[in-house]
């Protein structure tokens, strides 16, 4: 997802060559059109760069304007792409927005996903669900993520520790809770940024709503090790939970380049003593 602009500019192979040069050896494919050209370059990156295609992204049903193939419409192609790229992991980035409206709709989504997860298992492929903060809303006192898990026993979890924190829970305890079901973890830090100087100018002019908008924006995504998350505890918990891949991700960059952000996360992980993860 972080690299989609680079994919569009220079292609998949050249993008992943730069990723490999930093030191990363695996990548998750998200928000990238799985055209024959992109699939071919991803396959080339495996052969020439040793890049591990950790997982591919799918939806249950198609969404207009989203370059993500759906299991409802593209099941056979998705399986063929996964086998060509030697990945046994597929992931759903989020449940459909309409499925968030009620307990019944959440359960319906989960059961539908479970049906596809069972079909994929017949092909030697596993399906996983990636959380945001919305999954920690409650229905009848139960977290949405628990409802999804209980109604889709064949589907595993991809835990995003930033969104767990933003949802008000502890990433370590959440990883422990889903131990054995979690094959992938998104490493993404959680930073409280400084108020911009311009915000105080708004306050002086009496623009209190404008000031408050800036106040709310201090919650930021951050490079691993540049925010407040306790990665020295999170990373061992992720490994203990059975995660096969720890994937660096950052949704917004706040003026930095994607390459600077990826380098910073890499350098910080190495400084923490995790060079063995690469």
C-alpha positions in Angstrom: 0.0 0.0 0.0 2.8 2.4 0.8 4.5 1.7 -2.5 1.5 2.0 -4.9 2.7 5.4 -6.3 6.1 3.9 -7.0 4.5 0.8 -8.6 2.6 3.2 -10.9 5.7 5.3 -11.7 8.5 2.7 -12.2 6.8 -0.7 -12.0 6.8 -3.5 -9.5 10.3 -4.8 -10.1 12.1 -1.5 -9.8 10.1 -0.6 -6.7 10.9 -3.9 -5.0 14.6 -3.6 -6.1 14.7 -0.4 -4.0 12.9 -2.1 -1.1 15.4 -5.0 -1.2 18.3 -2.5 -1.2 17.1 -1.1 2.1 17.1 -4.6 3.6 13.5 -5.8 3.5 13.0 -9.3 2.0 9.3 -9.7 2.0 6.3 -7.6 0.9 2.6 -7.7 1.2 0.6 -6.7 -1.9 -2.2 -4.3 -1.2 -4.0 -1.7 -3.4 -2.0 -2.9 -6.4 -3.8 -3.9 -9.5 -3.0 -7.6 -10.2 -2.6 -7.1 -13.9 -0.6 -9.6 -16.0 2.2 -7.1 -16.1 2.3 -6.5 -12.3 2.0 -10.3 -11.6 4.8 -10.9 -14.0 7.1 -8.3 -12.3 6.3 -9.7 -8.9 7.3 -13.1 -10.1 10.5 -11.7 -11.5 11.2 -10.0 -8.2 11.0 -13.4 -6.5 13.5 -15.0 -9.0 16.0 -12.1 -9.3 15.8 -10.3 -5.9 14.8 -13.2 -3.7 11.7 -11.1 -2.6 9.1 -13.1 -0.7 5.6 -12.2 -1.6 4.2 -12.6 1.8 0.5 -12.2 1.1 -2.0 -10.9 -1.4 -5.1 -8.8 -0.7 -8.6 -9.7 -1.5 -12.2 -8.6 -0.8 -15.2 -10.9 -0.4 -17.2 -8.9 -3.0 -16.1 -6.3 -5.5 -16.0 -2.6 -4.6 -16.2 0.1 -7.2 -13.0 2.1 -7.5 -10.9 -0.3 -5.5 -8.0 -2.2 -7.3 -8.6 -5.3 -5.1 -9.9 -8.5 -6.6 -12.8 -10.2 -5.0 -13.3 -13.9 -4.1 -16.8 -13.7 -5.4 -15.7 -12.6 -8.9 -12.1 -13.7 -9.2 -11.7 -16.8 -7.1 -9.8 -18.9 -9.7 -7.5 -16.0 -10.8 -6.7 -15.2 -7.1 -5.7 -18.8 -6.5 -3.7 -19.0 -9.7 -1.8 -15.7 -8.8 -1.1 -17.0 -5.3 0.3 -20.2 -6.5 2.4 -18.5 -9.2 3.9 -16.2 -6.6 4.3 -19.0 -4.0 2.2 -17.4 -1.4 -0.2 -19.3 0.8 -1.6 -16.3 2.6 -4.5 -14.0 1.5 -5.8 -11.1 3.6 -8.9 -9.0 3.8 -8.0 -5.4 4.6 -11.4 -4.5 6.1 -15.0 -5.7 6.2 -17.3 -3.8 3.8 -18.6 -0.5 5.3 -22.2 -1.7 5.1 -21.3 -4.7 7.2 -20.5 -2.5 10.1 -24.0 -1.3 10.7 -25.4 -4.1 12.9 -24.5 -7.3 14.7 -26.4 -9.3 12.1 -24.4 -7.8 9.2 -21.1 -8.4 11.0 -22.1 -12.1 11.5 -23.2 -12.4 7.9 -19.9 -11.0 6.6 -17.9 -13.4 8.9 -19.8 -16.4 7.8 -19.4 -15.5 4.2 -15.7 -15.0 4.7 -15.5 -18.4 6.5 -17.0 -20.1 3.5 -14.3 -18.7 1.3 -11.6 -19.6 3.8 -12.8 -23.2 3.8 -12.7 -23.2 -0.1 -9.2 -21.7 -0.1 -8.0 -24.3 2.4 -8.7 -26.9 -0.2 -6.2 -25.1 -2.4 -3.6 -25.0 0.3 -4.2 -21.2 0.9 -5.2 -19.5 4.2 -7.4 -16.4 4.6 -6.8 -13.7 7.2 -8.5 -10.6 8.5 -6.8 -7.3 9.1 -8.1 -5.0 11.8 -8.5 -1.3 12.1 -9.9 0.5 15.1 -13.6 0.1 14.1 -13.4 -3.6 15.0 -13.2 -2.7 18.6 -16.7 -1.2 18.6 -19.0 -3.3 20.7 -22.3 -5.1 19.8 -24.1 -6.4 22.9 -20.9 -5.9 24.9 -18.7 -7.9 22.6 -15.9 -6.5 20.3 -16.7 -6.7 16.6 -13.3 -8.4 16.1 -14.3 -11.2 18.5 -17.6 -11.6 16.7 -15.8 -11.9 13.4 -13.4 -14.5 14.8 -16.1 -16.5 16.5 -18.1 -16.7 13.2 -15.2 -17.4 10.9 -13.2 -20.2 12.6 -11.4 -21.0 9.3 -10.1 -17.5 8.9 -7.1 -16.2 10.9 -6.0 -12.7 11.9 -3.5 -10.1 10.7 -3.1 -7.9 13.8 -2.3 -4.2 13.1 -0.8 -3.0 16.4 -1.2 0.7 15.6 -5.0 0.3 15.1 -5.2 -1.9 18.2 -3.7 1.0 20.2 -6.0 3.5 18.4 -8.9 1.3 19.3 -8.0 1.6 23.0 -6.5 -1.8 23.6 -3.1 -3.1 24.4 -1.3 -4.6 21.4 0.6 -7.2 23.5 -2.5 -8.5 25.2 -4.3 -8.6 21.9 -1.5 -10.6 20.2 -1.6 -13.0 23.2 -5.4 -13.3 22.8 -5.1 -14.3 19.1 -2.0 -16.4 19.5 -2.2 -19.4 17.1 -4.5 -17.5 14.8 -2.2 -14.7 13.8 0.1 -15.3 10.8 0.9 -11.6 10.0 1.4 -8.5 12.1 1.5 -4.9 10.9 4.3 -3.0 12.6 3.2 0.7 12.6 3.9 3.2 15.3 1.5 5.5 17.1 2.7 9.1 17.6 1.3 12.1 19.3 2.7 14.9 17.2 3.3 18.5 18.2 0.7 21.2 17.5 1.7 23.2 14.4 2.5 26.9 14.9 -0.3 27.8 12.5 -2.8 26.3 14.9 -2.1 28.9 17.5 -2.6 31.6 14.9 -6.1 30.2 14.4 -6.6 30.4 18.1 -5.5 34.0 18.3 -7.9 34.9 15.4 -10.8 33.3 17.3 -11.1 30.3 15.0 -11.6 27.8 17.7 -13.1 25.0 15.4 -10.0 25.3 13.2 -7.8 25.1 16.2 -9.6 22.0 17.4 -9.3 20.3 14.0 -5.5 20.7 14.4 -5.7 19.5 18.0 -7.4 16.2 16.8 -4.8 15.7 14.1 -1.9 15.3 16.6 -2.7 11.5 16.6 -0.4 10.3 13.8 1.0 7.2 12.1 4.7 6.9 12.6 7.8 5.0 11.5 8.5 2.0 13.8 10.4 3.3 16.8 9.4 7.0 16.2 6.2 6.9 18.3 5.0 5.6 21.6 4.3 1.9 21.0 6.4 -0.5 23.1 8.0 -2.5 20.3 10.5 -4.3 22.6 7.4 -6.0 24.1 5.3 -6.1 20.9 7.8 -7.9 18.6 8.4 -10.8 21.0 4.7 -11.1 21.6 4.1 -11.2 17.8 6.7 -14.0 17.3 5.2 -15.9 20.3 1.8 -15.6 18.8 3.0 -17.5 15.7 3.3 -14.6 13.2 5.2 -15.7 10.1 5.6 -12.1 8.9 6.1 -8.8 10.7 5.2 -6.2 8.0 6.2 -2.5 8.3 3.4 -0.1 7.2 2.7 3.6 7.6 -0.6 5.0 6.3 0.5 8.7 6.2 4.0 10.1 5.8 3.5 13.8 6.7 5.8 15.1 4.0 8.5 12.4 4.2 9.2 10.2 1.3 8.2 6.5 1.5 11.9 5.6 1.2 12.9 7.7 4.1 10.1 6.3 6.2 11.0 2.7 5.3 14.7 3.3 6.0 13.9 4.8 9.4 11.8 1.9 10.4 14.4 -0.5 9.2 17.2 1.3 11.1 15.2 1.5 14.3 14.3 -2.2 14.2 18.0 -3.1 13.7 18.9 -0.8 16.6 16.4 -2.6 18.8 18.3 -5.8 18.1 16.0 -7.3 15.5 18.3 -7.5 12.5 17.6 -11.3 12.5 14.0 -10.6 11.4 15.2 -9.4 8.0 
